[in-house]
Amino acid sequence: MELVIHHSTVYRYNSPAKQVGLLLRLQPSHLDGQTPRAWAVTINGTPVKGFTPNAFGDLEAFVQHRGGVAQLEIVAEGTVSTRETHGIVSGFRQDLPLPVFLRETELTSPDDGIQALARDVRGEDLIARLHALSDLVRERVAYVPGATDHASTAAEALAQGEGVCQDHAHIFVSAARLLGAPARYVAGYLLADEGDLAQHETHGWAEAWVEGLGWIGFDATNGLCVTERYVRLCCGLDAHDAAPVRGAVTGTTAIAIQADVMIGEVAPVRPQQEQQQQ
């Protein structure tokens, strides 16, 4: 599958900022089943270069702007070829040892509710239990846009029974760690199925480590393992850790942020079309 993506993020400052520092994880990696064919990241039209692998194996770049910054428009766009890998994520370098992905964070810390959820999981082996966990999260937390915000924790979302993809992934990650599986949050893009609501923002899901298989992508929001419709950007211990764009600013007091993602499938060229083009 060939996917075309346009992801824009605009930062507007109420008064010109003296300095802005940005950490960008907007460059998809070459993975088994994922190959960027043409991809560019720009800030106010200027290309961003120097993306290098971090400890998670994801590509990132740090950019600084100084002196009277009134607006920054970050655009990541291009095409990515994907193929079905049945949820298995492989083909990248990772320097961190697996126990790192058992660590709790403020957003994923398990409370009594998440511990009870983990106890309700059934399955003959770990992979079966992780599939069951994904189903339980989807069953107990309804997808309701706007029900939570970026600071909502996994425990809070489970308690209220409503949330968004970030919450589903956080709950899955928290409970998976209780089951003994190293787990992490993933940010990227999803081509919605026909009839579904279009995705106008990055999507969040989870990955868990299963011995003998490696990392497996679980999207509890949609009740499935990741497919060729997913493009993986970056990962972390939680959504904050895996943010595609993180920044720090000095010299201004208010920031307006506008973001949009457009994603579609490039129609394959048919033999008859190829002949006409020759």
C-alpha positions in Angstrom: 0.0 0.0 0.0 1.3 3.5 -0.9 0.1 6.2 1.5 0.4 9.9 1.0 0.5 12.1 4.2 0.4 15.8 4.9 0.9 16.8 8.5 1.0 20.5 9.5 1.4 22.1 12.9 1.2 25.9 13.3 2.4 27.7 16.4 1.3 31.3 16.8 2.7 33.5 19.6 0.8 36.4 21.1 4.0 38.4 21.1 7.2 37.4 19.2 9.1 34.8 21.0 12.8 35.4 21.9 13.7 31.8 21.4 12.0 28.5 20.4 13.5 25.1 20.7 11.8 22.1 19.0 12.4 18.4 19.2 10.9 16.8 16.1 10.1 13.1 15.6 8.4 13.5 12.3 10.6 11.3 10.1 9.2 7.8 9.6 11.9 5.1 9.9 12.7 2.4 7.4 11.2 -0.7 9.0 10.2 -4.2 7.9 6.9 -3.3 6.3 7.4 0.4 6.2 9.5 2.3 3.6 9.4 6.1 3.2 9.6 6.8 -0.5 9.6 10.6 -0.4 9.5 12.5 2.8 10.3 16.1 3.9 10.0 18.1 7.0 10.1 21.9 6.8 9.7 24.8 9.2 8.4 28.0 7.6 9.4 26.4 4.3 13.0 25.7 5.3 14.0 22.0 5.2 14.9 20.3 8.5 17.9 18.0 8.1 20.0 16.0 10.5 17.5 13.4 11.8 19.4 10.8 13.8 18.3 7.7 15.7 17.6 8.0 19.4 17.8 5.3 22.1 14.3 4.1 21.1 15.5 3.6 17.5 13.3 6.5 16.2 14.6 9.4 14.1 14.7 12.9 15.7 16.1 16.3 15.1 16.5 19.4 17.4 15.9 22.9 15.9 16.3 26.3 17.5 14.9 29.6 16.4 16.0 32.9 17.9 14.9 36.5 17.7 11.3 37.7 17.1 9.5 34.5 16.2 5.9 35.3 15.6 4.7 32.0 13.9 6.2 28.6 13.1 4.6 26.3 10.6 6.0 22.7 10.8 5.1 20.5 7.8 5.9 16.8 7.4 4.7 15.3 4.2 5.5 12.6 1.7 4.7 9.0 0.7 5.3 5.8 2.6 5.0 2.3 1.3 3.6 -0.2 3.7 2.9 -4.0 3.7 1.1 -6.3 6.1 3.3 -7.8 8.8 0.5 -9.1 11.0 1.3 -6.6 13.8 5.0 -7.5 14.2 7.2 -4.4 14.3 10.9 -5.1 13.4 13.8 -3.8 11.4 15.0 -0.9 13.5 17.9 -0.5 16.0 17.0 -0.1 19.6 19.6 0.5 22.3 17.4 0.4 25.4 17.1 -2.9 27.3 13.6 -4.4 27.6 13.2 -3.7 31.4 13.0 0.0 30.6 9.6 -0.6 29.1 8.3 -2.0 32.4 8.7 1.4 34.0 5.6 3.3 35.2 5.1 7.0 34.4 2.7 9.5 35.8 0.3 8.9 32.8 0.5 5.1 33.0 0.7 4.4 36.7 -1.7 1.6 37.6 -4.3 2.1 40.3 -6.7 -0.4 41.8 -8.9 -0.2 38.7 -6.1 -1.0 36.2 -4.9 -3.8 38.5 -8.4 -5.3 38.5 -8.5 -5.0 34.7 -5.2 -6.9 34.5 -6.6 -9.7 36.7 -9.6 -10.0 34.5 -7.5 -10.9 31.5 -7.6 -14.5 30.4 -5.5 -16.5 27.9 -3.4 -19.6 27.5 -0.2 -17.6 26.7 1.0 -14.0 26.7 0.0 -13.2 23.1 -3.5 -14.4 23.8 -3.7 -12.4 27.0 -2.6 -9.3 25.2 -5.3 -9.7 22.6 -7.8 -10.2 25.4 -6.5 -7.1 27.2 -7.0 -5.0 24.0 -10.5 -6.3 23.7 -11.2 -5.4 27.4 -9.9 -1.9 27.1 -12.1 -1.3 24.0 -15.1 -2.8 25.8 -14.7 -0.7 29.1 -13.6 2.6 27.7 -15.9 4.1 25.0 -14.3 6.3 22.4 -15.6 9.8 23.0 -13.7 12.7 21.4 -13.0 15.5 23.9 -13.7 13.3 26.9 -10.2 13.6 28.2 -7.1 15.8 27.5 -3.4 15.4 27.1 -2.8 15.3 30.8 -5.5 12.7 31.6 -4.0 9.5 33.1 -4.8 5.9 32.2 -6.4 5.4 35.7 -8.7 8.5 35.2 -9.8 7.4 31.7 -10.6 3.9 32.9 -12.6 5.2 35.9 -14.8 7.5 33.8 -15.2 4.8 31.0 -14.6 7.3 28.2 -11.5 8.5 26.3 -9.6 8.7 23.1 -6.9 6.7 21.4 -4.3 8.1 23.8 -6.2 6.8 26.8 -6.8 3.4 25.2 -3.1 3.1 24.6 -2.1 4.2 28.1 -4.5 1.8 29.8 -3.2 -1.1 27.6 0.4 -0.2 28.3 -0.2 0.1 32.0 -2.0 -3.3 32.3 0.4 -5.0 29.9 3.3 -4.2 32.2 1.4 -5.7 35.1 1.1 -8.9 33.0 4.9 -8.9 32.7 5.1 -7.6 29.1 7.4 -4.7 28.3 5.1 -2.1 26.6 5.3 1.4 25.1 3.2 4.1 23.5 3.4 4.7 19.8 2.5 7.8 17.7 1.9 7.8 14.0 -0.7 7.9 11.3 -3.7 5.8 10.4 -5.6 5.6 7.1 -9.2 5.2 8.3 -11.4 2.6 6.7 -14.0 3.7 4.3 -17.0 5.0 6.2 -15.0 5.8 9.3 -14.3 9.4 10.3 -11.3 10.8 8.6 -8.2 11.1 10.8 -7.2 14.8 11.2 -4.5 14.3 13.8 -1.8 11.8 14.7 -3.0 8.4 16.0 -1.8 6.6 19.2 -1.5 2.9 19.9 0.7 0.5 21.9 3.4 -2.0 21.3 4.1 -5.0 23.6 7.1 -7.3 23.6 6.4 -11.1 23.2 9.4 -13.4 23.5 9.9 -15.3 20.2 7.9 -12.7 18.2 9.3 -9.3 19.2 7.3 -6.1 19.3 3.6 -6.4 18.4 1.5 -3.3 17.7 -2.0 -3.3 19.4 -4.6 -0.6 18.6 -7.2 -1.0 21.3 -9.2 1.9 19.9 -10.0 -0.1 16.8 -9.7 -3.6 18.3 -6.9 -4.9 16.1 -3.2 -5.3 15.6 -1.5 -2.7 13.4 -1.9 -3.3 9.7 -0.5 -1.8 6.4 -2.8 1.2 7.1 -0.5 2.4 9.9 2.6 4.5 9.6 4.8 4.5 12.7 6.6 7.7 13.7 8.0 7.2 17.2 7.5 5.6 20.6 8.1 6.3 24.3 7.0 5.2 27.7 3.8 7.3 27.4 2.2 9.9 25.0 4.3 12.8 26.4 7.5 10.8 25.9 6.4 9.9 22.3 5.2 13.3 21.2 6.1 13.9 17.5 6.7 17.6 18.3 8.0 18.9 21.7 9.1 22.4 22.3 10.2 25.1 24.7 9.7 28.8 24.3 10.9 32.0 26.0 9.8 35.6 25.7 6.1 35.1 25.2 3.1 34.2 27.4 0.5 32.6 25.1 0.6 30.1 22.3 -2.1 29.1 19.8 -1.6 25.7 18.2 -3.4 24.4 15.1 -2.6 20.9 13.7 -4.1 18.9 10.9 -3.3 15.6 9.3 -4.4 14.5 5.8 -3.8 10.9 4.7 -4.8 9.0 1.6 -3.9 6.0 -0.5 -2.1 6.5 -3.8 -4.0 4.6 -6.5 -1.9 1.8 -8.0 -1.0 2.3 -11.7 -2.7 -0.3 -13.8 -1.0 -2.0 -16.7 -3.3 -0.1 -19.2 -2.3 3.2 -17.6 1.3 2.3 -17.8 1.1 1.6 -21.5 -0.6 4.9 -22.1 2.2 6.7 -20.3 4.9 5.0 -22.4 
